[in-house]
Amino acid sequence: MIIFDLRCSRGHSFEGWFASGDEFTRQQAKQFVRCPVCDDASVARLPSAKVRVSKSEVVTREPTPPAPTSDAIAGLSPEFLAKMREVVRNTENVGARFPEEARKIHYNEVPARAIRGQASRDEAQALSEEGIEFASLPPFLAQDSN
């Protein structure tokens, strides 16, 4: 496993873990490597130290230039962000069925439950006009994590 220091075109720094350098290149070419804060696919590797060690040695990575963490960039405390991620994990991802499911819940056609998903701008406008309350999630909270 290789850990790369990465930065998106908007300046957000984060780590990426890959099986190899070639695997990073493959995933980057398919735009699978994305910023966890803004979902930008324009991601570059930052320079890092190249270290060779035996199995018994302890390795410390050379620090990268100081950059704010994802939590700081989002303007949230780490504790609050952890709680928000927990809340999101406890919702049902209904995907593109979000407008339909939100209406069913609003009109008491199904039992109320916490859901999340996707809606187009027009669908979101229609939900709002019907008085159905919802909130957009920032990309770093909305993505499913494994």
N, C-alpha and C positions, 0 to 999 in steps of 0.2 A: 504494500500500500504506500502511495506517495501523497504527501500533503503539499499542495501548492497554495501560495498566497496569491489571491486574485483581486482584481479591481475592475469595476464596470466603468463605462464611459462617463457616468455621472459622478464618479469619485467614491463610490461605496466600496470598502475593502471587506473581504471575507476569505475563508479558507475553502478549498475543495479537496476532497479525498478521491484518489483515482488508483486503479490497479497498476497503471503505468503512464509514462509520458505520452505514448501512442494512444492510450485510451482517452486521455484528456483531449488530445488533438481530434480524435474521432468524434467525441461528444460535442466539442466546440464547433466543429464543422456542421453538425446537424442542429446547432443552436439548442442543445440540451443543457448546456452550462449557462445558467441564468442567475442574475443578482437576486439574492433572497429579499432585498429591501424593495427594489423598484421593478424587478422582473426584466431588466435590460439583458439582452442576449449578446451585447457587445462587451465581452469579458476578455481581459488580458492577464497573463501571468506576470507577477512582479518578480524581480530578481531575488534569489535567495542563495544561501550558501550551499555548496555541494560538499557533502560530508560522507566519508567512507568510514565504517566502524566495524569492529568485531562484535560478536554476539554479547560479549561481557561488558562492553563499553556503554556508558550512558550518553545519549545524544541530546544536545540542546540546539534548537534552531536559532540561527542569527535573526535578531528582531528585524522586522520590516519597518519602513518609515512609519512614524506614528500616524494613525488614522482612527477616526471614531468607529466604535463598534456599531453593528446593526441596531442595537438597542438605543445607543446615543443618537444615531442618525434619525431613528423614528421618533426621537424626543420622548421616549418612555423609559421609566425605570425598569431594570431587569425583572424585578418582582412583578410589576404590573404587566409587562409583556408576557411573562410566564403564565400568569393568570389568564390573560386574553387567549393565549394559545390553548390553554386547557379548556376554556369555554368553547372555542372553535372546534376542538377535537370532540366535544360532546354534542355536536350538532350532526344532523343527517345531511349528507351531501346529495341533493336531489338533481344536481347538474342543470341541464337545460329545462327541466320540468319546474324550475323555481316559480315562475309566474303562476302556473297552474296549481301547484301545491300551496302557494301562499294564498291564493283565492279560496281554495277548499278549506284551509284553516280559518281564514277571515270570516267566511260565511258559515262556519260550524258544520261543514259537510264531513269533516274528519276530525279526530281528536287533535287538540293543539299539541305541537311539538316544536322543538328548535330545529330549524332547517337552514341550509345555505345552498347556493347554486349560482347560476348565471342568468342574466336577463339582458336583453338588448336595451339600448337607450329608450326606444319607443315602448317596450314592455314595462320598463321601470316607470316611465311617465304615466302609463295607463294604470299601473298599480297605485301610484301616488294619487291620481285623480279619483280613484275608487276609495281612497281613505285607508289603504293598506299600508301600514308602517313597516319599514325595512331600513337597513343601513348597508352601505357598501363597505366591504372589507379591503384594506390595503393588500397588495399582492403578497407581502411576506406573511400575512396571517391567513390568507385565503387558500394557499396551496396545501394540498395534502402532503403530509410527511410520513415517511415509512419508518 
